[in-house]
Amino acid sequence: MLTQSMRLRVRRARPHDAERVVEIERDCFTNPNPALLLHVCGRVDGLLVAEADDGILGYVLFTPSSAHRARVMSLAVSPRYRRMGVAKRLMRGSFDVLRERGFRKVGLEVRVSNTPAQSLYEDLGFVLTGVDEGYYEDGEDAYLMEKSL
Ligand SMILES: CC(C)(COP(=O)(O)OP(=O)(O)OC[C@H]1O[C@@H](n2cnc3c(N)ncnc32)[C@H](O)[C@@H]1OP(=O)(O)O)[C@@H](O)C(=O)NCCC(=O)NCCS
C-alpha cells in the first residue's frame, strides 16, 4: 500500500527493471507486448518507472512521432496502487522529459471503453481530436487525444 510517508520517485527505467515492468504490463493489459518493453528497457529515456518503497508500481512509455510531436505508447499502474496519483506523476514526468527535448505536443490512443484512462487524460489537459475506427486488434475503436506541452 502506498502511504503518505512513502516517497514516490519517477525515474528513467534501467535494464534490471525489465522483469517488473513486463509483469505490470501483463497484469494490466489483455494484449501485452513484452518484447517491446524488454527491448527498450534501460535503453531509451522514453521509458519511465514510478518507484516507492515497495518497488516499481507503474511505467509510461513514450516516443517521438515527428520533429515536435511525441506519442504515449503505453501506460500502466499495478492494480494494487491505483487511484493514488501514480499515473498522473508518470505522465507529468514524461511531459518534463519531452519539454526538455523541445517537443510541443503529445498524442495518444485510448480504447473507447477505457473510461478510467480517458478521465485521467482529460484531467491532464488532453483533448479529443478524432476516432480511429477498428484501431485495436480486437476491432475496438480508439479515441485520439492530444495535449500541448
Ligand atoms: C488508467 C491507469 C493508468 C490510471 O492509473 P492510476 O495511477 O490509478 O491513476 P491516478 O491515480 O493518477 O488517477 C488520476 C486521475 O485519473 C482519473 N481516474 C483514474 N482512474 C480512474 C477510474 N478508475 N475511474 C475514474 N477516473 C479515474 C481520475 O480523475 C483520477 O483523479 P482522482 O483519483 O483524484 O479522481 C490505470 O487504471 C491502469 O493501469 N489501467 C490499465 C491500463 C490502461 O488502461 N492504461 C492506459 C491505456 S491508454
The ligand as a MOL file (V3000), in Angstrom:
LIG
                    3D

  0  0  0     0  0            999 V3000
M  V30 BEGIN CTAB
M  V30 COUNTS 48 50 0 0 0
M  V30 BEGIN ATOM
M  V30 1 C -5.5060 4.1930 -16.3470 0
M  V30 2 C -4.4630 3.9630 -15.2130 0
M  V30 3 C -3.0700 4.0780 -15.7940 0
M  V30 4 C -4.6750 5.0570 -14.1450 0
M  V30 5 O -3.6520 4.8900 -13.1570 0
M  V30 6 P -3.8120 5.4950 -11.6730 0
M  V30 7 O -2.4530 5.5650 -11.0650 0
M  V30 8 O -4.8510 4.7610 -10.9590 0
M  V30 9 O -4.3370 6.9810 -11.9940 0
M  V30 10 P -4.2410 8.2220 -10.9980 0
M  V30 11 O -4.3890 7.7730 -9.5870 0
M  V30 12 O -3.0380 9.0390 -11.3370 0
M  V30 13 O -5.5670 8.9990 -11.4170 0
M  V30 14 C -5.5640 10.3640 -11.7430 0
M  V30 15 C -6.9800 10.7530 -12.1970 0
M  V30 16 O -7.3950 9.9680 -13.3130 0
M  V30 17 C -8.8050 9.6770 -13.2240 0
M  V30 18 N -9.0070 8.2420 -12.9850 0
M  V30 19 C -8.0490 7.3020 -12.7930 0
M  V30 20 N -8.6260 6.0750 -12.6320 0
M  V30 21 C -9.9570 6.2670 -12.7150 0
M  V30 22 C -11.0870 5.4000 -12.6200 0
M  V30 23 N -10.9370 4.0720 -12.3900 0
M  V30 24 N -12.3100 5.9270 -12.7550 0
M  V30 25 C -12.4840 7.2460 -12.9980 0
M  V30 26 N -11.4600 8.1410 -13.0680 0
M  V30 27 C -10.2220 7.6430 -12.9520 0
M  V30 28 C -9.2940 10.4640 -12.0260 0
M  V30 29 O -9.6170 11.7810 -12.4800 0
M  V30 30 C -8.0370 10.4860 -11.1510 0
M  V30 31 O -8.0360 11.5390 -10.2120 0
M  V30 32 P -8.7180 11.2850 -8.7600 0
M  V30 33 O -8.2220 9.9550 -8.2490 0
M  V30 34 O -8.2330 12.4630 -7.9770 0
M  V30 35 O -10.1940 11.2760 -9.0140 0
M  V30 36 C -4.6780 2.5650 -14.5390 0
M  V30 37 O -6.0390 2.4300 -14.2190 0
M  V30 38 C -4.2420 1.3810 -15.3990 0
M  V30 39 O -3.0850 0.9670 -15.3710 0
M  V30 40 N -5.2030 0.8380 -16.1700 0
M  V30 41 C -4.9070 -0.3410 -17.0370 0
M  V30 42 C -4.0000 0.0300 -18.1860 0
M  V30 43 C -4.5570 1.1770 -19.0010 0
M  V30 44 O -5.7540 1.2990 -19.2480 0
M  V30 45 N -3.6330 2.0670 -19.4410 0
M  V30 46 C -3.9730 3.2030 -20.2800 0
M  V30 47 C -4.0440 2.7260 -21.6980 0
M  V30 48 S -4.4550 4.0670 -22.7960 0
M  V30 END ATOM
M  V30 BEGIN BOND
M  V30 1 1 1 2
M  V30 2 1 2 3
M  V30 3 1 2 4
M  V30 4 1 2 36
M  V30 5 1 4 5
M  V30 6 1 5 6
M  V30 7 2 6 7
M  V30 8 1 6 8
M  V30 9 1 6 9
M  V30 10 1 9 10
M  V30 11 2 10 11
M  V30 12 1 10 12
M  V30 13 1 10 13
M  V30 14 1 13 14
M  V30 15 1 14 15
M  V30 16 1 15 16
M  V30 17 1 15 30
M  V30 18 1 16 17
M  V30 19 1 17 18
M  V30 20 1 17 28
M  V30 21 1 18 19
M  V30 22 1 18 27
M  V30 23 2 19 20
M  V30 24 1 20 21
M  V30 25 1 21 22
M  V30 26 2 21 27
M  V30 27 1 22 23
M  V30 28 2 22 24
M  V30 29 1 24 25
M  V30 30 2 25 26
M  V30 31 1 26 27
M  V30 32 1 28 29
M  V30 33 1 28 30
M  V30 34 1 30 31
M  V30 35 1 31 32
M  V30 36 2 32 33
M  V30 37 1 32 34
M  V30 38 1 32 35
M  V30 39 1 36 37
M  V30 40 1 36 38
M  V30 41 2 38 39
M  V30 42 1 38 40
M  V30 43 1 40 41
M  V30 44 1 41 42
M  V30 45 1 42 43
M  V30 46 2 43 44
M  V30 47 1 43 45
M  V30 48 1 45 46
M  V30 49 1 46 47
M  V30 50 1 47 48
M  V30 END BOND
M  V30 END CTAB
M  END
